[in-house]
Amino acid sequence: MDILYFAWVRERIGLPRETIETEASTVAGLVAELKAREERYAMAFSDISALRVAVDQKLTDFDAPLAGAREVAFFPPMTGG
């Protein structure tokens, strides 16, 4: 599965994207796996209320299932202006 990181999430993790294998069944489970990897992930995902997520380029919630997903993207909320 491809994981994409945008804006300050990318800056904290230090990668724009990576390909991983996961046992997680939901986005929240994936976040838990990532947070357990290293401190930089734990810091980036310390407050998921400050993040948005898309699964296969569709905005969704953190309880969304990952079955069959090819891509998950994490980014801060977008603002207009």
C-alpha positions in Angstrom: 0.0 0.0 0.0 1.2 3.5 -0.9 1.2 6.0 1.9 1.3 9.7 1.0 2.2 12.5 3.4 1.5 16.2 2.7 2.4 19.6 4.2 3.6 19.5 7.8 2.9 15.7 8.0 5.6 15.2 5.3 7.9 17.6 7.1 7.6 15.7 10.5 8.0 12.3 8.9 10.7 13.3 6.4 9.1 11.5 3.5 6.6 12.4 0.8 5.5 8.8 0.3 6.4 5.2 1.1 5.1 1.8 0.3 4.3 -0.4 3.3 2.7 -3.7 4.1 0.1 -3.5 6.8 -2.1 -5.8 8.9 -4.4 -2.9 9.7 -8.1 -3.2 8.8 -8.9 0.5 9.2 -7.2 3.8 8.8 -7.0 4.1 12.6 -5.3 0.8 12.8 -2.8 1.9 10.2 -2.1 5.1 12.1 -1.5 3.0 15.3 1.0 0.8 13.3 2.8 3.9 12.0 3.0 5.6 15.4 4.6 2.5 16.8 7.4 2.6 14.2 9.4 5.6 15.3 9.1 8.9 17.2 8.8 10.9 14.1 5.6 9.1 13.2 4.3 9.3 16.7 4.8 13.1 16.6 3.2 13.5 13.2 0.1 11.5 14.3 -0.1 12.7 17.9 -3.3 14.6 17.2 -5.3 13.0 14.4 -8.1 15.6 14.9 -5.7 18.0 13.1 -5.5 15.6 10.1 -7.6 14.6 7.1 -7.3 11.3 5.3 -8.1 10.0 1.9 -8.3 6.4 0.8 -7.8 5.8 -2.9 -8.2 9.6 -3.4 -11.6 9.8 -1.6 -11.9 11.8 1.6 -12.9 9.5 4.5 -12.8 9.0 8.2 -10.2 7.3 10.3 -12.6 4.4 10.9 -12.7 3.7 7.2 -11.8 0.1 6.1 -8.6 -0.6 4.2 -9.7 -3.8 2.4 -8.6 -3.5 -1.2 -7.1 0.0 -0.7 -4.0 0.9 -2.8 -3.3 4.4 -1.4 -3.8 6.3 1.8 -3.0 10.0 2.0 -2.6 12.1 5.2 -2.8 15.9 5.1 -3.9 18.9 7.2 -7.3 20.4 6.6 -7.4 22.6 3.6 -8.3 26.3 3.8 -9.5 28.7 1.2 -8.3 32.1 0.6 
